[in-house]
Amino acid sequence: MTLTLTATVLVKAQEPDLSRMYVHPPIQVANVPQNPSAPPGILPAQFKAAYGFNQVPNQGQGQTIALVDAYDDPNISSDLAFYQAYFHLGSCNFQKVIVGNPLQGQGWDLEESLDVEQACALASRANIILIEANSDSLSDMLAAVQVAIAAPYNASVVSMSWRYPEFSSEQNYDSYFCNISNANGPVTFVAASGDSGHAIFFPTVSRCVVSAGGTTLTLSTVAPLSNPLQLDYGRETAWDGSSGGISEYESGLSWQDGIFQGCGTNGMRCVPDISSLSNSNPGVPVYDTLGYGGWVLVGGTSVASPDWASFFTLVNSMRAAADPPKGTLSQAAQDLYAIYNSPNYLLDFHDITDGSNGNCGIDCVAGPGYDLVTGIGSYQANRLAPVLVADPN
């Protein structure tokens, strides 16, 4: 089903012209021959076994996840149908919403395929909504975000795999993400940190967005597992493209106090918050027929954003199914840092301690605990999800 809507963003007086500020998706196409006969990279079942999603029984039922991208991919529904049939994912409940009158393709079709296919793989019983913005201007992207969180969609989790360099008035636009609720409860926003190494981008740097950085994931074994509930995590290192750093303009957050010099109440906002697989080696497979004609091996923090958004969707679904039922997460980022500062940190997260994203000293190096390359680390989904379900917020 496809709907066409119109939306506008009110630009404040003396603010930059967001209609002339163009965002880009942090997606990386692997430097290998594309369109192979079989999907390359880490397949959905392997990804789930690596991070413990295969031990999370809930698949997102009753929840809505929105993926916000630009321009129109006319093949997205058929591409997703092929992907879910190939990997035996069942019937993902998918809807495309067109905002305005966007052109087709424009280099965004691969990003759209990646986003909806990752969401289908990890949260297959959720309502998956692709919001296609009229263009890739920042004004149109923020308008699309507003469509995602409003009726009739009321997404409780929104993924944004796009970025624009920091600008001095960016805090004025945090209101698009802060303290947002709809008919389904509070909304969690997740954004890709970027694929440029040590650097900072908007909207991931917003104080009300969970910033997803990138890693290189190695499986314990690539052989088929004898038990579908078996875990297969090998190790992770920081991906050199994972963007992060200390913001020039976004004020610090109390829950980042003490995590890293220059962060927190007496410092500035630091990103990323968390991370997961983003390196295109090994990468994940995407099926896209508009621009590539079949299977494509990709990476980038464009992978981490929908993956973490899918994880939060599972958590919200588990919270709704709890006895007594609980509402959607209202402070996801703050909750993650509370776990980081608890004795259970290393039970719920993989701490990424090796690798770097540049040559700027400690700011560019992954190490024990929080760092500006991988944040807190990646999820042990089977352990982290129940902790967030139990959270009273």
Secondary structure, DSSP 8 states (H G I E B T S, - for coil): -EEEE-------TTS--GGG-B-B---EE-SS--S-SS--SS-HHHHHHHHTGGG-----TT-EEEEEEESB-TTHHHHHHHHHHHTT----EEEEEEES---B-TT-HHHHHHHHHHHHHHSTTSEEEEEEESSSBHHHHHHHHHHHHSTTT--SEEEE--BEE--TTGGGGGGGTTT-EETTEE-EEEEE--SSSBB-EETTTSTTSEEEEEEEEEES--S--SSTT---EEEEEE-TT--BEEEEEEE--GGGTTSSTTBSTTSEEEE-SEEEE--TTT-EEEEESSSSSEEEEEESHHHHHHHHHHHHHHHHHHHHTSSS-----S-HHHHHHHHHTSTTHHHHEE---S-BSSSSGGGGB--SS-BTTTBT-EE-HHHHHHHHHH---
